[in-house]
Amino acid sequence: MSAPGRPTLEEARARLRELGYLDARVDRLLFRPVFAGRGGAFLPAIVIGAFCAALAAVAAVEAAEPGFASSPAALATLFLHLFAASLVPAALLGLGLSWLAERARTPGASATAAGLLAALLVFGLWIGGTYSLGRELSARALLWAIPVAVSALFLAAAVRLGFLARAFARSGALPRRAIRRVFATAAAVGLLTAILLFFSRHEAPAAPAPQPSPRSGPVVVVAVDGLDLDGAGKDSPIAALLAKGVSGWWPAERSSPPEIWTTLATGVPPSRHGVRALSRVRPKPSPAALRPPLGTDWYLRKLGPALGLVVNAPVSANDRRSLDFWEVAASAGIPSLSVGWWAAGPWPGATVVENRAIFAKARDGVDADRIAIDIFASDSRKGYGVETAYLPGPDISRDDLGKRQAAVARIAGFLAPWIEKALRGETALAVIAADSHPEAGSLGRVFVFDGQRPARTLRVQPESVAPSILSRAGIPPARDLAGVAVADLFAPGSTETVTVATYGPRVAPEAALAPESDREYLEKLRSLGYLK
């Protein structure tokens, strides 16, 4: 029997139907057990909420991660992982809402607000996840609008009615007036926001290859990680050797090696080139790896790996959305060589030796540099127009003074003859000295040797390194890059003055998935000190 003044269960349900909070189909299908006192009031909302969170993440990945989206098994695995994981935060939110419902003085308005926030959270996860993963999005991203919107509306209804049920069970309170069309309006706003944001990142059309103008001699680029020219290495022989050139500098920032060096190689920041970390994640038993979408880092990067349910996968060229300078050169018809760079991969017209191939044979940083230098020295005789090598030895050996000194000495011996050739005008040489672990106040630098010129120092952007190299190779810089070509780094009149609008997006054949070799590569990165 009900307490005096408290509606009976049937009266409560009739009142909710009258105000538009409940209809017979929803009552029969889902919420009759709640109002009849069987099961938790927020149990349906918890299950639907976990479903919505997983769906929003899968929708974001499918639209913005081409290599991952091509595998239905990978998408299904990701959904199951995130659905199970999301039950925990959904349950915690349900407990919080239950506590609020028991104390609500206006249960109708509070329940509607809770449902509205739940729906907007689903749209936020979908839109934010898609937008953060993909710089260029096609209309395909909006194909997920209907399932996301429907699931968000179901979640809003589940949260609102769970809230009302809990409030009624506690105090017998019911809404005083009807609140209609709020959720439909929220869904419309969410869809409109998605349309505006997604179409602001339209899929970029392919761009024609830039037409180079002839240049005599190759452009050689040597990238050295960890020279520490502002600390222990500032008075070293290699610092004196590099001081003979024209140098450009920029304030150093601490981030992962792939992020720093991809910015220098592409001329655009990480938000555009897409390389953010040493590794991606692969939920077991998915055949593909991905970048975690918005709201999933806590599981895919932390809890999942701790439980052995998610494994790391190494960064690769599939992560990169922008062209490296050797890829631009190769597309322009200039044969190119790249040895050892992060997030590098096969490219038509270029010979690319990935750093995984070097690390697989290396015992330590000194050995890695030796292998890379030997490969570069052998291949550079084949007449490439753009040649580059990345040497990580000083960075890998930063905690071992003896090995670090050996790595620096090897690099100095390698650079000396190239600098002499560049000073004679036989080639243009750029030595990029950046540090993956800089101290406060440290600088990144590019040293340029291009004929006999007095040494000078310029302030440049790190994003200006790639367009400057391309300009010296006779390739028009793209105006949509974040950096601009700095002509003063090179010999007067040697750089290209014409520009093009864009090099277009990086579109290359997808590499085969190789989780076994990925694991070996990650173990090697761990043994070299890149991963803990």
N, C-alpha and C positions, 0 to 999 in steps of 0.2 A: 504494500500500500504506500502511496506517495505521502509525503509530509504535507501538512496544511499549506495551501498556496503554491505548492510545487506541482507543475504539470505532470501527468502520467506520460509514460513512454509514447503511447499512441497520440496523445495530445501534442507532445513535443514534435513528433514526426509530421503530424498534420500541420502544425504551425510553420515548420520549416518548409514544407511543400508550398504552403500559401505564400510565403515570402520569397519563394524562388530559390531557396538554398538546396532543395532536395527534390528529385523527381522519382517516379515509381521505378524507372529502369535502373537508375543509379542505386536507389535504395535496395532493390532486389539483388542486383549484381554484386555490390561491393560493400555497402555501408550498413545493411541490416544487422550483421553481426556486431558492429561497433555499438550501435544504439541498443542492442539487446544485451550488451554487457559481455559478449564473448570476444576475447582477444583485446589487444591494446588499441586504444583509439587512434594512435598514429602508426600502427603496423602497416596499413595500406600505403600511407604516405611514405614510410621508410623504404618499402620495396619499390614503389614507383619512383621515388627520388633517386635511388641507386640506379635504376634503369635509365632515368633521364640523364644523369651525370655520365654514365657510360656511353649512351647514345650521342650526347653532345661531343664527347671526345673523339669517338669513332667518326662522326661526321666531319670534324675538323681535320683529322688525319687523312680521311679518304679524299677530301677536296684539295689538300695542300701538300701531301707527301706522295708523289707519284710512284716512287719505288715501293712504298709500303702498300698503297691502295690497290696495286695490281694483283695482290694476293688475297683472295677471299678467306683463306685459312688464317692469314695474319690478322685480318680485320676481326674475324670471329674470336680469335684468341684474345686480342686486345679487349674486345667487348666483355668477354667472360671475366678476365682479370679485373677490369675496372668496375664491373657490376658487383663482384664479390667484395672488392676493396671498399667501394663506396657505401656498402651497407653500414660500415662502422661510423663514418661521420654523419650519415643520414640518421642513424640511431641516436647519436649524441644530440643532433639538432632536434630530433623528436622529443627527447627528454627535456630539452630547453623549452620547446613550445608547450609541452605538457605543464611545465611549471608556470609558464605565463598564462595558460588557459585557466588554470585553477584560481588565478588572482585577477582575471579580467573583469572589469566593471561594465564594459560594453562589448560583450562577446561577438556580436555581429560584425562591428567595425574592425575589431582586433583580428578576428578570424579571416576576414577578407584581406586585411593588410598582410597577414602572414602568408596567405595563398598567393597574393600578388608578388610578394618578394620572392617566393619559391619559383614562380614562373619566370620572373625577370632573371633569377640566378641561372636558370637553364639556358635562357637566351644569351646571357653574358658568357657562360662557358662555351657555348657553340660559336658565337660571333668572335669573342676574344681569342679562342683557340685557333680558329680558322685564320683570322687576321694576323696573328703572331707567327704562324707557321708559313704562310704563303705571301710573298710579295706581289706576285701576279696571280690573280684568280680569274677563272672563267665562270660563265653562268652556271656551270655544273655544280658549283658550291651551293647554289640556291635550290638544287633538287632535294636537299635535306630539309628545306623549310617546313614542308607539311608534316613529316614525322616528328620533327623537333617541336613544332607548334602544338600538335595534338598531344604529345607526351607532356608538354609544359602545362596545357590546360587540365589534363587529368591530374597532374601533380597539384596544381592550384586547388582543384576541387577536393582532392584527398586531404590536403593540409587544412583547408577551411572547415571541412566537415569533421575531421579529427579534432580540431580545436573546439568546435561547437559541442561535440560529443563529450569532450573532457570537461568543458565548462559546465555543461548540463549535469554530468555525473557528480561534479563537486558541489555545485550550488543551486542547480535547478534553473539557472539563468538561460534565457533565450533571447535572440535578437529582437529589437523593438520595431525595426522597419526593414524593408527590402533594399538590397544593394545589388543592382543588376548590371550586366554587361561590362563589369569591371575587367574580368579576365579576358574577354574577347577584345576589349580595347588594348589591354596590355600585350596580347598576342599580335595585334595589328601594329602596335608601336615597335615591337621587337622585330617583326618581319620587315617593316619599313627601314629600320636602322640597319638590318643586315643587307638589304638591297643597296642602300646608299654607300655603306662601307665596302661591300664586296665589289661593287662596280667602280669604286674609286681606285681599286687595284685590278684593273682589267688585264687580261693576258696580253703581254707585249708581243707584237708581230715580229717575225724574223727580220733581221736587218741584213742588208747586203754587206759582204766582206769589204773592209776598207781597202782602198787602192794605194799601195805604198809608192813612194818615190825612191829611186836607187840611192844607196849609200855605199861607200867603199869601206871594206872591213866589217867584221862582225861586231855586235854589241854583246859584251860578256858581263854577266851579273853574278856576283858571289855574295850569298847571304850567310852571315855568321851570327849565331845565337850565343849570347853570353860573354862577349869580350870585356864587359865591365870597364869601359873607357873613362868612366867618372869615378871609379874606385881603385881597386888594386891594379887594374890594367892601364891606368892613365899614363904611367911612365915606362911602359913596356916597349920593347923594340917594335912590336907591331903598331903601336900608337904612333911612333915616330915615322914608320913606313907610310901609314895612312895619311899622316899630316901633310904629305907632299901634294895631295889632291885638293880639289874644290869640295867643300863639304856643305851639306844641308842638314839641319838639325830640327828636332821637334821634342816636346816633353814626353818622356816615356810613361806608359800606363801599364799597370800589372793586369795581365789576363792570361789565358791559356796560349801556349805556342801556336796551335792552329789558327786561333782567332787573330793574333798579331800578324802572323806571316801571310795569312790570306788577305788581310786588309792591305798590306804592302804590295801584294802581287796583283790585286784586282783594281785598286784605286777607289774602292767604296767601303763604307763602314760595315761592321758585322750585321747590322739590321738589314742590310741589303744582300751581302754575299751569303749569309746564312750559316757560316761556320762559327760555332759558339764554344765548343768544348772538345776535349780529347775523345769523347766517346758518345755514342747514342745508346739506346736501350732496346733490348729484345725480350719481350715476355715469352717465357717458355710455354708451349713448344713452337712458337711462331718462327717461320723461316726468314722473316725480315725484321730489320731494326727501324727505329723511328726517333724523332725528336719529341719529347713529351709535350703534349698540348697544355694549354692553360689549365691549372687546377689539378694536374696529375703528377707533378714532381715529387710530392710527398710519398707517393707509392712507387712510381716507376724509377725514381732515382735513389730512394732511401729505404722504405719498408720492404718493397719487393726484392731488391738485391740482398737485404739482410736476411730475408726468409728463404733465399735461394730460388724464388719464383721468377725473378727477372735477372738477366745477365747484361753486362755491358757489351757493346759492339763498337769497333773503332770508327772514328771519323773517316770519311772518304770523300771522293770527288762528287758522289751523289748528294752530299750535303750542300755543295756549293752551287749558288744560283747565278754567279757572275763569272766572267771569263778572266783567267789569269793572263798576264801579259804575253807569255809564250803561246797561249792558245789564240790570242788575237793575231799575233805575228804569223802563226801557222795558217790561220784562216785567210790572211792577206797574201798567202803564197810564199812566205819567207820560212824556209826550213828551220825548225827550232828544236832545241834540246833542253830538257829539264831533268835534273837529278836531285832527288831527295826531298822535295818540298812536301809540306803537309797538304792533305786534301787534294792531291794531284791524281790524275787518272788518264787513261788513253785519250788521245785527241788526234783527229785526222791531220796529217802533215807535221806532226810533232813526235819526237822520240821522248817518251816519258818513263823515267825510272822512279817508281814510287818509293817513299821512305820505308814502307813495310819490307820491300825487297832488300834494302840496305840493313835495316835493323835486324832482319832475320839472320844475317850472317855476322853481326857485330857482337863482340863481347862487352864493349864499353863505349864511351864517347869517343875516345881516341881511335878505336877501331872503326867506328861508324864514319868518322871523317876520312880515314884512310881509304875505306871502300868507296865512298862517294867521290873522292879526289881521283882515285884510279879509274873509275868509270868515266868521269868527266874528261880526264886527260886522254883516254882512249877514244871516246866518241867525238870530242871536239875537233879531231883531225879530219872529220868527214865533211867539213865545210858548211856548218850551220850559220845562218844569219843572226840568230839570237840564241845565246847559250847561257844557261844558269845552273847553279848548284847551291844547295842549302847544306850548311855545315853546323851541326848541333853540338859538336864535341865540348866546347867550353861550358855550355849550359848543362849538359849531362854530367860533366865532371866538376861542377861548381863546389862540391863538398870534399873534393880530393885535390889538394893543392898540386901534388906531383903530376897527376894525370891532367889536370887543367893546364899546367904549364907546358906539358908535352903536346896537348891539343893545340894550344896557341902557337907553339913553335912550328908545328907541322903546317898550320894555316899560313903563317908568315912565310915559310919556305915555298909554299904553293903560290902565294900572291906575288912575291917579288918579281919573278920573270914576267908575269902578266902586267904588272905595273910598268916595267921597263918597256914592254911592247906598246902599251897605251901611251906612254910619254913620247915614244917615237912616232905616234900617229898611226900605228898599224891596226889598232882596234880601239874601241871605246869601252872602258871598264868602269862598272859601278859596283862598289862594295857596300852592302847594307849591313850595318852593325846595330842590331836591336837586341834587347834582353827580355826573356820571358819572366825573369825574376828581378826587376830593377829595384834599386834602393830609391828612397824618396829624393826627388830632385835630379834623378838621372835623365839622360837624353838618349833618344834614338838618333841615328845618323846614317847618311848615305855619303860615301866618298867617291868622287868621280875623277877619273884620269882620262883625259881626251886631248893629247898633244901637250906641248910645253906651255903651261899657263901659270901665272902666279897663284899661290894658295889663297883662298878666301873662304869666308863662312857665310852661309845664308840661312835664314829661317824658312822652313818649308812645312807642309803638312805631310803626314805619313801617306795619305791617300794620293799625294802628288808624285810618289816614286814611280808607280806603274805608268801613268801617262807620260812622264818625262822619259822613261826608258823607251817607250814605244815611239815617241816623237823623234828620239835620236836614231831609231831604226828606220825612220822614214815613213812611219805609219801615222796618219792623222789622229790626234787624240779625240775621244768622244766627249761631247759637251755635257752629257748627263752623268759623267763621273763626278765623285765628290771632290777630287783633286784636279789640279790643272798642271799642264806641262811647264816645268821651270827651265826655260832656255838657258839661263845664266849658269846652270850646272855644267853645261857642255861647251865645246868649242864654238866660237861665234859662227853663225850661219849654218850650223850642222843639224839643227832640229827642224822638224816639219811645222810649218805655220798654218797650214790648212787644217780645219777640224771637220768632224762628222757629227751627226746628231747623236748616234748611239751605236754601240756594238751589238745590241740586242741581248736577249737572255741566253744563258748557257743551256743549250739543248744538245745532249749527246746520248748515244746508245747506253742503256742501263747496263751496268756491270752485273755479272752473275752473282747471285747470293752465295756466300761461302762462310757459313757460321764456324766451320772447323778452323779455317785459316784465320778467321777473325779472332778466335780464342787464342791462337798461337801469337798473333800480333799483339793482343792486349797483354799477354804474359810477358812478351818482350818489352813492351812499354813499361810494365811494372818493374821488370828487372833493371831497366835503365833509369828508373826513378821518376818517370813521368806520372805514373799512377800509384796511389797508396793502397 
